[in-house]
Every structure is written in C-alpha cells, then in structure tokens.
Amino acid sequence: MSRVALVTGGTRGIGAAVAKALQAAGYKVAANYGGNDEAAAKFKSETGIAVFKWDVSSFDACAEGVKKVQTELGPVEVLINNAGITRDAMLHRMKPEQWSAVINTNLGSLFNMCRQVIEGMRERKFGRIVNISSINGQKGQMGQTNYSASKAGEIGFTKALAQEGARAGITVNAICPGYINTEMVQAVPKDVLEKNILPQIPIGRLGEPEEIARCVVFLASDDAGLITGSTISANGGQYFA
C-alpha cells in the first residue's frame, strides 16, 4: 500500500513541485494550503492531488486538518513542512505583528504539524520528516531578522527531533534552498535579479522547484534511512555550510 505524504504549503511554488514529485514516486499525497482557493482548485484539477485548507500557525487547526487527512487517506508517514511567509522589514521598523506572523507560521508550524504525526510514526517505527528551511536561515539576510530567525530555528528543531526519532525509525532532515525560480523570485525586478542576485550564485542561474523536490523525494525514501539530522544546502554554491 502506498505511503501517505503530507505537504504543507503544497499547492504553489516549491510545495507544488514536491507534491507532484511525491505523487510520481508512488505516494498518496495530501497538499495543505492556507488561503489561495483559486490556486488550490487549479492545482487539484491539474494533478488530482487532494487539497486541504488550514492555517499551519494554529495548533488546533493543524490537529483538525491532519485528522481529516488521515481519515481520508490513511496515517501520515511522510511529512514535508514547507509552508512559509515573509514580512520583511528592517528591525528598527519591524512591527510586533510582522515578527509574530513569520515566527508562528514558519517555525511554530513545525511543532504544530510534527506533534500531530510523531506519536503514530513512533508506534509504526517509521517516519520521514523534511523541513524546508532557507539559505537565509544559514547566513542571515538584511531586512529579514524574523524570517532568518524562523528558518535558523527550523534547523535546530530538525537536529533535536532527529535525535528523538532515530531509534523509532524516524528520520528528520532539512533542506535549505537558495534562490529558486518561483513566483516570489520572479517578482524581483529583472535588473536587480541580473545585477545583484545571479552574480552571487556560482552556477549562474536560479534553482528550479523540481530540483528541491528531487531532494525531498530522496530523503523521504527508504534508501535515505541512514540520513537524519542533516541539512542539504541546495543553493548553486552561493553559500557553503
């Protein structure tokens, strides 16, 4: 029987590529999303992947959402924590709500989601958790103290939970994408992209969502059982960690 994989933020960008790659690899996939009903409906229509709407920053919403996924598809054995937001501002101008929104969505969601599935994974002696962090969680980024803190926190969370889950057959790993060719990066003015961003990337191009997805599919597989607590830097050589 196919394993069930749940991808948060799974109907657009990197999350959509991950959901489709897991589906192609034979998983039964559930894609969570937070607010864009139109994009989610289009994604479901094009892929046939089940979509579920809830706010990953809410523990209760995650409990209810995961319960619905497991009722419809079966126990979640693979969890991809991909959902994330930005609320950029220099710290001296950042409002408390900008800080809280990013920390609660990007980092708080890891607790909210993992807590729903970890007991079942321990009982079944198998689990795969992959957290999508960021290059900016490794090196920091001006104007993103909230985002960088949340993504650095994801790496620490990954390393700690990996130690807790290892004896129970649960692996927990992080992937830190660099600049990926998604809607967010496409919105950057072309001259800024060509003059300021691409010169920082040794391979000379943006990454593609599908390249991150291939990393996820490997880490989710039985073949990756030796790898836990690790961070994969998928950034074209922009930053070595």
C-alpha positions in Angstrom: 0.0 0.0 0.0 1.3 3.5 -0.9 2.6 5.6 1.9 0.8 8.9 2.7 2.8 12.1 2.3 1.5 15.4 3.6 3.0 18.6 2.2 2.2 22.0 3.8 2.1 24.9 1.5 1.7 22.3 -1.1 -0.3 23.9 -3.9 2.2 26.5 -5.2 5.9 27.0 -5.8 8.3 24.6 -4.2 5.5 22.8 -2.3 3.6 22.1 -5.5 6.7 20.7 -7.1 7.3 18.5 -4.1 3.7 17.2 -4.0 3.8 16.3 -7.7 7.2 14.6 -7.4 6.0 12.5 -4.4 2.9 11.6 -6.4 5.0 10.5 -9.3 7.1 8.4 -6.9 4.0 6.5 -5.8 2.9 8.2 -2.7 -0.7 9.2 -1.8 -0.3 12.9 -1.4 -2.2 15.5 0.6 -1.4 19.1 -0.1 -2.2 21.7 2.6 -2.7 25.3 1.7 -3.6 28.4 3.7 -5.5 30.9 1.7 -5.4 30.9 -2.1 -8.5 28.9 -3.0 -8.2 29.6 -6.7 -4.6 28.3 -6.9 -5.5 25.2 -4.8 -8.5 24.4 -7.0 -6.4 24.7 -10.1 -3.7 22.5 -8.6 -6.2 19.8 -7.6 -7.8 19.9 -11.1 -4.5 19.5 -12.8 -2.9 16.9 -10.6 -5.7 15.0 -8.9 -3.9 15.6 -5.6 -6.2 16.0 -2.6 -6.0 19.5 -1.1 -6.8 20.6 2.5 -7.1 24.1 3.8 -6.0 25.1 7.2 -3.7 27.6 9.0 -0.5 25.9 10.0 0.2 28.6 12.6 -2.7 27.3 14.6 -2.2 24.1 16.7 -5.9 23.3 16.8 -6.3 23.9 13.1 -3.4 21.5 12.4 -4.9 18.9 14.7 -8.2 19.1 12.9 -6.6 19.2 9.4 -4.3 16.2 10.0 -7.1 14.2 11.4 -9.1 14.8 8.2 -6.2 13.9 6.0 -5.7 10.6 7.9 -9.4 9.8 7.8 -9.4 10.2 4.1 -6.0 8.9 3.0 -4.6 6.9 6.0 -1.8 7.5 8.5 0.7 10.2 7.6 4.1 8.6 7.2 5.9 11.4 5.4 5.6 15.0 6.4 7.0 17.9 4.4 7.0 21.2 6.3 7.2 23.6 3.5 4.6 26.4 4.4 6.2 29.8 5.0 5.7 33.5 4.7 7.8 36.7 4.6 7.0 40.0 6.3 10.2 41.8 5.5 11.4 45.0 7.4 14.5 46.3 9.0 14.4 45.5 12.7 14.1 49.1 13.8 10.9 49.4 11.8 9.5 45.9 12.3 6.1 45.7 14.0 5.4 43.0 16.6 2.8 41.5 14.3 5.3 41.1 11.5 7.6 39.3 13.8 4.9 37.1 15.3 3.3 36.2 12.0 6.6 34.9 10.5 7.7 33.0 13.6 4.4 31.4 14.2 3.9 30.4 10.6 7.4 29.3 9.6 8.7 27.9 12.9 5.6 27.4 15.1 4.1 25.2 12.3 6.9 22.7 12.7 5.7 21.9 16.3 2.0 22.2 15.3 2.4 19.7 12.5 5.0 17.3 13.8 3.1 17.0 17.1 0.1 15.6 15.2 2.0 12.8 13.5 5.0 11.9 15.7 3.2 9.5 18.0 1.8 7.5 15.1 5.3 7.4 13.5 6.8 6.1 16.7 4.2 3.4 17.0 4.7 2.2 13.5 8.5 2.5 13.8 8.7 4.5 10.6 8.6 8.2 9.6 10.1 10.7 7.3 10.0 14.4 8.2 11.6 17.0 5.8 11.7 20.7 6.8 12.2 23.3 4.1 14.4 25.9 5.6 16.3 28.5 3.7 19.8 29.8 2.8 18.8 32.9 4.8 18.4 30.7 7.9 22.1 29.7 7.4 23.7 33.1 6.6 21.1 35.7 7.7 19.7 38.4 5.4 19.3 42.1 5.9 15.7 43.1 6.4 14.7 39.5 7.4 15.5 39.1 11.1 12.1 37.5 11.5 12.4 35.2 8.5 16.1 34.3 9.2 15.4 33.5 12.8 12.5 31.3 11.9 14.5 29.4 9.3 17.5 29.0 11.6 15.1 27.7 14.2 13.9 25.1 11.8 17.5 23.7 11.5 17.8 23.5 15.3 14.4 21.8 15.5 15.4 19.4 12.9 18.6 18.3 14.7 16.8 17.9 18.0 13.9 15.9 16.7 16.2 13.7 14.6 17.9 12.6 17.9 14.5 11.9 19.5 13.2 9.9 16.5 16.2 7.9 15.4 15.6 4.8 17.5 12.0 4.7 16.3 12.9 4.6 12.6 12.0 8.3 12.1 14.4 10.5 10.1 14.2 14.3 10.3 16.2 16.4 7.8 16.2 20.0 6.5 16.7 21.4 3.0 17.9 25.0 2.6 17.1 26.3 -0.8 18.8 29.3 -2.3 17.1 31.5 -4.9 14.5 29.3 -6.6 12.6 30.2 -9.7 9.2 30.7 -8.0 6.6 33.4 -8.1 8.3 35.2 -5.3 11.6 35.4 -7.0 10.0 36.2 -10.4 8.5 39.3 -8.8 12.0 40.7 -8.2 12.8 43.4 -10.8 14.8 42.0 -13.7 17.7 44.4 -13.3 18.0 43.6 -9.6 18.0 39.9 -10.4 20.7 40.2 -13.1 23.0 42.7 -11.3 22.6 41.8 -7.6 21.4 38.2 -7.3 22.7 36.0 -10.1 26.3 37.2 -9.7 26.2 35.7 -6.2 25.4 32.2 -7.5 28.4 30.4 -8.8 26.4 28.1 -11.2 25.0 31.3 -12.7 21.3 30.6 -12.6 18.3 30.2 -10.3 17.3 26.8 -9.0 14.1 25.2 -10.1 11.4 23.9 -7.8 11.8 20.5 -9.2 15.4 20.3 -8.1 14.3 20.9 -4.5 11.6 18.3 -5.0 14.1 15.7 -6.0 16.0 16.2 -2.8 12.7 15.7 -0.9 11.8 12.5 -2.7 15.2 11.0 -1.8 15.0 12.0 1.9 11.5 10.6 2.1 12.6 7.2 0.6 13.6 4.0 2.3 17.1 4.5 0.7 17.7 7.5 2.9 17.4 5.7 6.2 21.0 6.5 7.2 20.5 10.2 6.8 19.0 12.1 9.7 19.6 15.4 11.4 21.2 16.7 8.2 20.9 19.9 6.3 21.1 19.9 2.5 22.2 23.2 1.0 20.6 23.5 -2.4 21.8 26.9 -3.5 24.0 26.6 -6.5 27.1 27.2 -4.5 26.0 30.6 -3.1 26.7 29.7 0.5 28.6 26.7 2.0 27.5 25.5 5.4 
